[in-house]
Structures are given as C-alpha cells and as structure tokens.
C-alpha cells in the first residue's frame, strides 16, 4: 500500500501533472524536488508567458497535453484507490510514463527556439534548488546527500542538468564539503520546523490531522528565511568566476510557485 502511494507521488512529482504544493525559495535558489518544467510548459500559462511561447507553438503542444491528461487519469484510476499492489501494472504505467516523457521532450526541443530553451533550462536549475549539488549518479532520495529535500529522485533529464551545472562551476573538494554541510543543516533545521508545525507526509500512518494554517504559514516564513540564509552562505564559498557562471546558469529569478498551482481544466475546442 505504501509502495503504491509513493509510486503515484513520484510520478506526479516528476512532472506528469502539476499538483505539487510548495513554497518558492527567493534569491540564489529555489526548492521543489522533481517537478519537470519541460512537461509543465505544455499547459502552464505563467511558464509559457515567461518564455514567450507563441500561439502556433501552443497548438503543437495540445496533442501532448491531451495525452498527459489521459495518463494522469489512468494513473489515478489504477492506483488512486489503494488496494493490492500490482507489480505488472506498476511496470506498465512506468513504461508508459517514460515513453510519454521522451515524446514530450522531443516535441518541446523541436518546437522551442534556442532562446526559449535557454530560459527553460535556467528555470529548471532554479527548480532544482540545493539538489543541484547532489551526486547525479546516486540512487534513492537526495535528502541525505546534501539535497534540497526529503526523498528527491531526479529524472534522467535532471541528472544531466545537475552534471552540466557541476561541470560549469567546477567546485573544489573543499567547496563541495562546505556546501554539503550547509544543505544538510538546512534539511535538518527545516525538517524540525515542519514537524513542530505538524507538517509531514504521514505515509502508512492512517488519516492525518490537518495542520493549523497559521502554524503552516509561520513555518513557511521561517523556512524561506533559512533557505535564503543558506544560499547566501553557499554563494560565499564560490569564487568570482564561479559566481559569474552561476548567474548565467540560473538567469533572472522566476516565481517557481507559479508552477505549483493546481492546473485548471483546459477548454476543448
């Protein structure tokens, strides 16, 4: 049962549908796990506006957006109700997800201009937050590897992006260790703040009591302050050339919370 819920959550977080609720990290970086902006650009109007997607390009995205919605429906029907874990269904759904992601990536790459793809990559890096310093070849979640959050599992495209960023920055071993300590401390402290506010995943623990909205809001403020302070400390570890490279990699800040709003039903023609 837990495996089913975790699998569905992982697929949703990987960008098949935008149903994530999180808070943006201001300044140097942002934190949102495995959401894939290449998938999000098919339907997210704020992202489309940011990279200046034309009406003609939107028309090319529509067939894939329909496939995306159908897959999300199939996913909910297959696993949303719980029940006994079906290993064969698991493999079938995962294979379908992989093929659809590949198709989306191909069409987006062929449709967008070089400038649009550059901006989309910058937003992808902002989305990775501290996870951009993870070991791209590590298996499992990134929380214990100096990442930006619990259970982060990058997509293959995100792994390649992490490698690209790390290659561009060319961090020394000393810098890597310092950043790992800073992000690990952020994970520990932010986790404590969430627990104190009653915020948690609660897998396998039955029905969870909803946390107090005021406590959640206060916790989010504390975490964002902590995130901003952590990024400032990370930036201090970089030399001038690395800072310049990082600025080019991430570009102008984008409000990542715009990627995490519940998607409105699309009007069919």
Secondary structure, DSSP 8 states (H G I E B T S, - for coil): -HHHHHHHHHHIIIIIS---------TT----TT--HHHHTTT-HHHHHHTT--HHHHHHHHHHHHHHHHHHHHHHHHHTT--S--HHHHHHHHHHHHHHHHHHHHHHHHHS-HHHHHHHHHHHHHHHGGGGGS-TT--S-SGGGT-SSTT----HHHHHHHHHHHHHHT--HHHHHHHHHHHHHHHHHHHHHHHHTT----TTS-S-----HHHHHHHHHHHHHHHHHHHHHHHHTS-HHHHHHHHHHH-S---GGGGSS--------
